Amino acid sequence: MTTVRRAPAARRPAGAAGLDAILKPRTIAVIGASRSEDAIGHQILANLVHRGFTGAVFPVNPSAEAIHSIRAYPSIADVPGPVDLAVIAVPAPLVPGVAAECAAKGVRGLVVISAGFREVGPEGAEREAALVGLVRRHGMRLVGPNCLGVLNADASVSMNATFAPVMPPPGRVAFLSQSGALGLSILDYASEYRIGISQFVSVGNKPDVSGNDLLEYWEDDPSVGVILMYVESFGNPRKFRKIASRVSRKKPIIALKAGRSKAGAGAALSHTGALAADETAVDALLAQAGVLRAASVEELFDMAMALGAQPLPRSSRTAIVTNSGGPGILAADALEMHGLELAALGPETVARLKPLFPEEASLRNPVDMIASARPSAYRGALEAVLCDDGVDAAIAIFVPPLGVRQEDVAEAITAAARTCRTKPVLAVLMGREGLPQGRAALEELGIPAYTFPESAARALAALNRYRTWLERPVTEPAPLPVDRARAAAILDGAEREGRRRLSELESLELLDAYGIRIAASRLARSEEEAVRLAAECGFPVVMKLSSPAIVHKTDVGGVLVGVRNVQEVRAAYGRLLQIAATAAPGAQVHGVLVQAQIEGGRETIAGISRDRLFGPLVMFGLGGIFVEVLRDVVFRLAPIDDLDAAGMVRGLRGARLLTGVRGQPPCDTDALEDALRRLSQLAIDFPAIAEVDVNPLIAFEHGAIAVDARVVLAPEAEARTRAAPAAVRGRA
């Protein structure tokens, strides 16, 4: 078996340090530049020359005297003067040697285009480790290997060090991509839709320069207004959360995360663990970092077009102006689906609209001007709704009839938007042939234009989500009073006995130690003890089989409810022992748990799970069929604060069942939020806990009570790994 050598960590620059050499170089050497038009090195050199790089470019090729009419040099050592950046496009086996020559030359930044490293297997991983070790020993920075290259469209740099055949227009969007092939499509798409790019980095295998580094680099860069990310993995999610939470308060971050796999969830021993797939952790991470998640490349750019140019709305109240009823209805449906509100137009607005249109027009929102509407009608209608104090955003939809040009309507929309620059205006031009012309007119004022109503609604929803994030106070989780020593004693007892699962009584006592209210519970080891404990708890009681061999008691009939007197207690005790003997012959039976029966309230579920990379997650959802069938649950990464906990409770699809519906009193959501924060603190305090299931956690009008609990511990070695600081385990 091949052993992968670990790169030494000496002299590694931190964070964004040293990235000027890569993104703002004064001199660039293209190592592997070629006269062959099919070669990547030829295309990179051509892009640097033809796109007007403001610094000096040096082709390096031992077999050519000149390339693109520029003198070539046999090696980097022969290049006169200092070199900031070397773009390397040579076969992978040659890369470490070339990098060593760059280090000897004093080159500060490397962009390795070449593939053939970690992505191809152990031999490539060895090669990559050697490359990274060299880079860190010499204090250089590395983008790649296995990447498309880097781009900086700022006029003072004007660098296209990629082999992409197209160059998007300059703008204020920074883009990092973990896929070179997708990066090609992204640059092509940005060029077609005239989305201005400020900087682009294809990070490739990212063993050195990571997404976290680039976020920090772009954080205070005035040329960057929006950050887009295509990522396939997170190396250090906790560091990403910390950095992105800070950066996203200065400029929006939109991420497209690939790989929506739920592999591995089936191995979990609890509901919480089974529901916590990789994508669950990603959703939680991005939500808590203020990062807007896109589901597709198209949605990524839909959102970027709006966030890059439009003001944020003051609320979700939106008006629609259209010349066709069908698209207006589609837009209204899409707004509601994304949590936006169709604004009610004020009487003054309706009175202002009435003289502009025939009787057949609909002057309610959506405003349907009908197909005969001319450009002047668009301007009048849009000005009217934008002046309405009950409207905070507008979508203008145009379906081209005969005799009306997209360009004229676009100019009318632009003129109306100028009258109220504090409210976002989005356009829908439903005609592919006319869209480029109409879009050009709208771009002057930064009004994004879409082909379909759903795209505009999606983009407007992103503006609203970002506004909500910016309005959220910056808080830190405050520690809650708990009995940590008692909790530690419970866990230590199980670990000493080599058990990975706590008994139900131990699990409930663990929750009690952390201030989560539990149903009165006692373990009976004999029939007479069961009778005495039932009387102490108060009838009726619930009796549950307690055996480490039977995890899911209800599946074998090991839970008996409504036990109302001494005779029923005796019968239930014997019946449960018989069930244990049938379901798990010879298995150890601790006894029978006798518990006060909790009646009324609404069932919820709460818990903890641990992701190998993301760490502890806290889960909350509606209980019963809502978790078994509908899976109406929300996850957040621990630690969570008050706002996270409140967002979890209110973020369920069925949240109204908790806040009061059809005359039912509301549940005590404060108690539920408190329980979630205590579970979060428990997860942080004890890395040895792998899973916790509190099911049900019954919510009442006043308070909440944990009725059933299951706690699973991690294997000892795994727990030690989890206890290590995230910075030690990896980087993003």
Disulfide bonds with the S-S distance in Angstrom:
none
